[in-house]
Each structure stands twice: as structure tokens, then as C-alpha cells.
Amino acid sequence: MSNAPGFETLAIHAGARPDPTTGARATPIYQTTSFVFNDVDHAAALFGLQQFGNIYTRIMNPTQAVLEERVAALEGGTAALAVASGHAAQLLVFHALLQPGDEFVASRKLYGGSINQFGHSFKSFDWHVKWADPFDLASFEAAIGEKTKAIFIESIANPGGIVTDIAGIAEIAHRHGLPLIVDNTMATPYLCRPAEHGADVVVHSLTKFMGGHGNSMGGMIVDCGTFDWSASDRYPMLSQPRPEYAGIVLHQTFGNFALAIACRVLGLRDLGPAISPFNAFMILTGIETLPLRMQRHCDNALGVARFLKGHEKVAWVSYAGLEDDLGHGNMLRYSPKGAGAVFTFGLKGGYEAGVAFVEGLEMISHLANIGDTRSLVIHPASTTHRQLAADQQIAAGAGPDVVRLSIGIENIEDIIADLDQALAKT
Ligand SMILES: Cc1ncc(COP(=O)(O)O)c(C=O)c1O
């Protein structure tokens, strides 16, 4: 082929080739913990990072390697690292960048689990988050201090579906010599490629739309290859000699994929959240249909948002795909093929209506996940955010009237019919 392959082609072929031993066309599941060395010198070269190769599945595995190459190609990065979950991806990136006592700035519009991870669990590592408001870019700049090492945002934020101004925040990060990390879970590279707007690192929960079938956990770190880790002394794991690897300086040795290497040979090796080869295979299979699924998710979500907007029992709908939504301008700029499939709406009947609505649905599943082929729903105030006081629920975007939907790829008329009959019960 003379031209660079298109997105749909990369989603099927990037990283994969027929198995050299058996001719198997689908990527095999290399369900093995470990790999035989050719000889002692080969083993020594692998352990010393002089040669790339498989040692042990916690660190590297051929099925995982295909998944990594594929996602790096789809995101336009230099390298990627597959891990056990989206949370593991976030942990390993910050492990490579932060020292005890360090800080990072994060958008306050994030998946609730990330807010917990950053705000509570990371404190035990002496890593500290400062929150900023994605609708007020100056708040990112104001939150940057001497110890800040990175900025973290979601491209499309879960659950509100807000499309973040990636380029605007990248400009602030770079002016302060900081990398921008973007969680691209909700958009996927089909809708938005953050590297094209200034992101230096992209992370994913592959558990959602990338795998796409609600059956396998996974996460990914994509090194965009754009950040100079040696421009300051802020990132010693990348710019200083590593004692456990005979004094190698990772950035000097691995250049524009040094972050992906650091996350693998230090973070994954020592903290251990490896993805299983089986899950890597399931997610690879899911990615083959990502462009078809994502477009259908978005088209269905827009149809549902329009239906809800016109419904007498619905107070408001927050979906950036709607022309009059606050986020529509950013959607046209960063995610023009669609605004994703996860969004919130409010019921005029408040808490009781929310409970009656989720209990009244017949086809749409009431559960705490997004990004499945199936349509999913949750009423946060009676489930995930139940323990919070009313004012805390509202601050978290989980007030008593709020319902979150993740629209699947079923027939749109069936989705709307189910919503309609459940609304009638509220
Ligand atoms: C936007 C976003 N990022 C990260 C995560 C965490 O991913 P995982 O559940 O795979 O750890 C989630 C999970 O819902 C998510 O929605």
C-alpha cells in the first residue's frame, strides 16, 4: 500500500501479522507466564535492557504487544503499554513522574473513581492533586506550583459528557514545562486523538468502548513521544541514571518512547498490574470493530438526547452533541464525528422519579459501567453517590434528579421505547 493506512485499517491490522509458526491469522492468546532464553547471554541482554524480548508475562507478552502496537498506532503515539485496568494505567504514569511530596493538577470533572484515586489513595504515596475547573482555564494556571509535575484531564468527561479544551490546557501545561496527560476513555481515538491537540501522554480504560463488549478489564498508557523529560530535573526516573539497570538513563537511551519504557521496566515490573493475555485478546478483537461501533454509539446517543430533550418529564439534558449545549463548540473542534455515548439528564420528579425510572427499565441494564454494546443506566444518588450528603452529591454532578446513560448499539427505536415506557412510570 502506498498511502498511510486509514483508521479502520489500523483498527484491524496494526501490530498483527499471521503467526510465524502456525500461520494462525487471528492473534493467538500466548497463555504462558514465561519464555525460554536462547542462552545465558540472551538472558543477560534482556534483563539489562540491551535487547527487547519476552521474559515474563508480568512485564511483556506477545498478545499484549499486539494490543500495545495497535493502540499506539490508533492514537498516533510512539509506544504504548497495556496494563490490567484504567486505574492501573493512571497509577503507573504518575509513578513514573512523581516523587513523594509532588503535586499534579487535575480537572475536577473526572470519572468518580479517578477522583477517589487521586484525592485519597494517592495521598498514601505523598502525591497530591490540586483540582481545576475545565470551564475556567485560568484555574489550571492558578493551581500550578513549584512541586507540580503534570496536568491531567479527560477528553470527554465521565459522566457529564463535557468536551474539554485540550489544546487550551496543553498550552498552559507546556508554558510551565509540564506534560499534559489525557484520559481518552470516553472518546476513544476514533472520535478524538489528543496527541493532535498537544497531549503528551494518553491513558485509557480499555474496559469501556475500546474493548466495547463489557467483558474484559484493561488499561493502556500511550507515550506520544513529544515531551522532553531532560529539559529540567523534575523527572529523575527518566532523566537520572537507574541503579537497577547499571546506570542507564532511560530518556537518553530510549528517546521519544522513554516514558512507555519507564512505565514497563519500573512501574509494571515492580508494582505488578499486568493485563492477562486472554483479556488482551478480547480487547484486540473488540478494537477491530471500534470505528463501526463508536459511530453507532454516537448516532444512537444523539437520537436519545433529542428524544429526552423533548420529553415532558425531563428537566434538562447535558449532551455536547445537542446544538444548544454549552459544550457543543468544543465538540465540533475536538470530537466532530460525535459526542460519545455517555451523558446525564435530569428528571423533573427528582429522587423518587430517578429510582422509579431505573427500576422501570426493561431492556436497559441498571449497573455501574459504561461503554458496552448494551445500553446501561445508573441513578448515582441512589447507588454510587448514596453515602454523600445532598450538597456533596450536587457538587459531584450526582444530584437527586440526575440519571446517567451509556447508550449502546441496539436498534434506536427499541432504546427509545424502553426509555419512554420507564418515564411513564415516574
Ligand atoms: C473515564 C474513565 N477513566 C478511567 C476509568 C477506570 O478504568 P478501570 O475501571 O478500567 O480501572 C473509568 C472507569 O469507569 C472511566 O470511566
The ligand as an SDF file (V2000), in Angstrom:
LIG
                    3D

 16 16  0  0  0  0  0  0  0  0999 V2000
  -13.1240    7.8690   32.1430 C   0  0  0  0  0  0  0  0  0  0  0  0
  -12.6270    6.6980   32.9430 C   0  0  0  0  0  0  0  0  0  0  0  0
  -11.3180    6.5970   33.2190 N   0  0  0  0  0  0  0  0  0  0  0  0
  -10.8260    5.5730   33.9440 C   0  0  0  0  0  0  0  0  0  0  0  0
  -11.6580    4.5980   34.4320 C   0  0  0  0  0  0  0  0  0  0  0  0
  -11.0640    3.4800   35.2510 C   0  0  0  0  0  0  0  0  0  0  0  0
  -10.9800    2.3450   34.4550 O   0  0  0  0  0  0  0  0  0  0  0  0
  -10.9760    0.8300   35.0110 P   0  0  0  0  0  0  0  0  0  0  0  0
  -12.3380    0.5930   35.5810 O   0  0  0  0  0  0  0  0  0  0  0  0
  -10.6540    0.0270   33.7880 O   0  0  0  0  0  0  0  0  0  0  0  0
   -9.9030    0.7900   36.0480 O   0  0  0  0  0  0  0  0  0  0  0  0
  -13.0230    4.6450   34.1530 C   0  0  0  0  0  0  0  0  0  0  0  0
  -13.9350    3.6020   34.6770 C   0  0  0  0  0  0  0  0  0  0  0  0
  -15.1590    3.7400   34.6280 O   0  0  0  0  0  0  0  0  0  0  0  0
  -13.5340    5.7220   33.3880 C   0  0  0  0  0  0  0  0  0  0  0  0
  -14.8330    5.8470   33.0920 O   0  0  0  0  0  0  0  0  0  0  0  0
  1  2  1  0
  2  3  1  0
  2 15  2  0
  3  4  2  0
  4  5  1  0
  5  6  1  0
  5 12  2  0
  6  7  1  0
  7  8  1  0
  8  9  2  0
  8 10  1  0
  8 11  1  0
 12 13  1  0
 12 15  1  0
 13 14  2  0
 15 16  1  0
M  END
$$$$
